[in-house]
Amino acid sequence: MSQRRTAKIDGEIQRLLGEIFLTGIKDPRFSKMTGVMRVNTTPDLKYAKVYVSIYDTPAKVESTMEALASAEPFIRAKLNEKIKLRRIPNLEFVHDTSIAYSIEISKLIDEVTAKDRENARNRNEDQE
C-alpha cells in the first residue's frame, strides 16, 4: 500500500477517533479532555498506534489509558460503522506527552530570557 494512502487512512482514523472520544465513550474513567494527536497505521492495516494527549491529573491520565485499553473493541466497532475499510486495525493507545514537554521547555526558555533581561538591566544601571 502506498504511503500516501496510508497517510490518508491515518488522518481519517484520527478524525473519527476524535468524534468517538467526544460522543461515544461513556466510561466514567475516561477524561473528556483527551485528544488524538496522531495515528500510525501499519501498511497492511493490521495495527495502528494511536497517540493520545490527556489534559488532566496524573490519576485521571492513568484511568483514561485503562479505559481506552478496555474499550478498544468497542472503539473498533464504532470505527467500522464510520469508515469503509476491508480491515479495521487493532488499536494500541499510547500516551503522548509531547505537548506537556513543549510547555515545560517553553517555560524554561521564558525563565532564562527573563533572567537575561534582568541581568542586562542591572549591568546598564551599574554603568550609569
N, C-alpha and C positions, 0 to 999 in steps of 0.2 A: 504494500500500500504506500502511496506517495506521502511524503512529509507534509505536503500542502493539505491533503485530505485529512490526515491525522490531526493537523493543527485546527482545521475547521471543526472536526468532531470534538476535539478538546474544548474549543470555545463554546460550542453548543451545549456540551455536557456541563460546563461551568455555569452557563446562564441558567439552565434548567435546574441545576442543584441549588442555585440561589433562590429560585422560585419555590422549590420544595422546602428549603430551610425556612422560608418565611411563612408558608401556609400549611405545609403537610405534616410537620413533626410536632406531635402533641406531648412528647415525653417531658415531664417536669424537670428532668436533669439537664435538658437541652437549653442552652443560652440563646436567646433571640439575637444576641449581639455577635453572631457568627457569620463570617463572610468567606466565600470561596475565592482564594487568591489565584490559584491556577490548577489545571488538571494536566497530567501527563499520562497519556494512554499508550500502551504498547502497540506496535504496528499490527499485531494480529487481533487486537481489541479484546484480549482475554483479561487484561488487568489495567487498572487506572489508579494512579496515586492522586489523591485529592488533597491539596494543601489548603487548610482552613486556618483563618485567623480569628481568635476569640478575644473579644474586648471585655474581660470580666475578671473576677477574683481568681486566684490560682485554684481554689477548691472548685469553683464553677467551671473552670477550664478543664479540669480533670473529669468532672462528671459529664461535661459535654462530650468529651472524647469517648467516654464509655457509652454514652447514649448513641453516638454516631456508629460505633462499632456494633452495638446490638441492633440498631435499626438498618444496617446495611442491606439485608434482603428486602425490607420494605422500600427503601430508597431506590434500589434497583428496579423493583416492580413499578414504582412511580415513573422512573426514567423510561421504562419500557412502554408505558402508556403515552408518553410525550414525544418520543423520538423513534424514528423508524430505522433501526439497525438490525442486522442479522443476529448480532450477539451484543448483549449489554455487558460491559466489562465488570469483573469483580472489583469492588471499590476498597481501596486502602486509604484511610483518613490519616493525614499527617498534620500535626500542629505546626503552623508556620509562624515563627517568631520574628520574621524579618522586619515587620513594621515596628514592633516594640524595640528591636535592636536599633533601627534607624532613628527612632525618637530619642533613645538614650545617647547615641552618638551626637545627635543634633544638640542636645542639652549640654554635653561635654564641650562641644565646639563653642557654644554660646558662652559658657563659663570662662573658657580660655580667652575668648575675644574680649569679654568684659574686663578680665584681669589685665590684659594687654592695654586696653584703653585707660584703665585706672593708673597703671604704671607710667604710661605716656603722659598723662595729666600731671602726675607727681613730678616727673622729670622736668616738664615745662615750668611748673611752679618753682622748682628748685633753681632753675636757670635764671628766673626773673629776679 
